Amino acid sequence: MYRDRFPSDLIFITFISLIFYFSISMYSLIRTNNLEQTKQELEKEKIYNKTLSILHDNIRSFKHDFNNIIQSIGGYVELNDFDGLKVYYKNLLNDCKETNNLNILNPNTINNPSIYSLLTNKYYSALEKNIKITFDIFTDLSKINFNIYEFTRILGILLDNAIEAAQETKEKSITIEFKSTPKKQLFIIENSCITNSISTTKIFEKGYTTKENNTGIGLWKVHTILSKNTNIDLFTTVKDYKFRQELTIFN
């Protein structure tokens, strides 16, 4: 009698144990995912608060200097020094662009968490290297007809290369423009470069690099991702010491 019941009891205990183990595993997985999501939200909030803090300081500084700025402009006008006024205006415009950039760097404008985190981190990385980045974002980044993981990998590599190249130049500038039409989304990254003699085909070859201690893997990886997809294209040009990458995603 005992021998006949034992397997059934064992099966029942095993079954209950498996259910218990499965329940604990699911609970742990859900809790881990929630913690990871909370961590990402806190990181995004931290970056945004940093942006707001810098923006607030810039606006306060501009407000404090407003009277001095007006008086300086008046001095150029009174002396008919319009060449000097043009130079002064250019410097003033650069300060305004920097403040405008910080205004754009918010989760409402860059409404995709992955892209927002990537752009803000690259922006502050460039800022530490005295590189000026200008943003023009006119598209809904929550609606991209492409795998977001692969898209951010491409975008990250292009931005890293742009920062590295711009750092070598006197101008040290990068322009980032995102725009869309009913049929496509266009992502443009343009940076200053030290030469126009850049092969726009060789740079995508595996191992090709013009930099010391560089693997030459980044753009090759971009080429590999592009070759697997039919609704995305990358057009590269170099002109007037400007290196330009135009990434197009078709809807």
C-alpha positions, 0 to 999 in steps of 0.5 A, a space after each residue: 500500500 505504501 509503495 503504491 502511494 509513494 510515487 503519487 505523493 512524490 509527484 504531487 510534492 514535486 508539482 507543488 514545488 515547481 509551481 512554487 519555484 515558478 512563482 518565485 522566479 516570476 516574482 523575482 523577474 517582475 521585481 528586477 524589471 521594475 527596479 531596472 525601469 525605476 533605475 532608468 527613470 531616475 537616471 533620466 530624471 538626474 540628467 534632466 535636472 542637470 540640464 534644467 540647472 544649467 539652463 536656469 544658470 544661463 538664463 539668470 546670467 543672461 538676465 543679469 548681463 542684459 543691460 550691459 549687452 544693450 549698452 554694448 550694442 548701443 556703443 557700436 551703433 553710435 560709433 557706426 562700427 557695424 563690423 564690430 557689431 557683427 562680431 559682437 552679434 555672432 558671439 551673442 547668437 552663439 550664447 543664445 544657441 547654447 541656451 536653446 540647445 538646453 531647452 531642446 534637451 528635455 524628455 518632451 522634445 526628445 520623447 524616446 527614453 533611449 534616444 534622450 539618454 544617448 543624446 544628453 550623455 553625448 552632449 555633455 561629453 562633447 561639452 567637456 571637450 569644448 565642442 559646440 553641439 547645435 540641435 534641430 529636432 522636428 520629428 516624433 522620436 517615439 515613432 521610429 520605423 526601425 528596431 530602437 536597439 539597432 538605431 541607438 547603436 548606429 546613432 551612438 557610433 556616429 556621434 562618437 565619431 563626430 565628437 572624436 573628429 570635431 575635437 581635432 579641429 579649431 571650430 569644434 562644432 557638431 550639428 544634429 538635425 532630426 526631421 521627417 516627411 510623410 514617407 521618411 525620417 531623416 537624421 543628420 549629423 554634421 561635424 567639423 573635420 581637419 581634412 576633405 580627403 576622407 574616403 566615404 567608402 573605405 571608412 566602412 571597411 572592417 579594421 580601416 581607421 585613420 586614428 592611432 589606437 583605433 579598432 576601425 570597428 564602429 562604422 563597419 558595425 554600422 554598415 553590417 546593421 544597414 546591410 541587414 535592413 531594407 528600410 534604412 539608408 546612410 549617405 555620407 559626404 565630405 565638403 568644406 571641412 564638414 563631415 556629414 552623415 544622413 541616416 534615412 529611415 523609410 516609413 
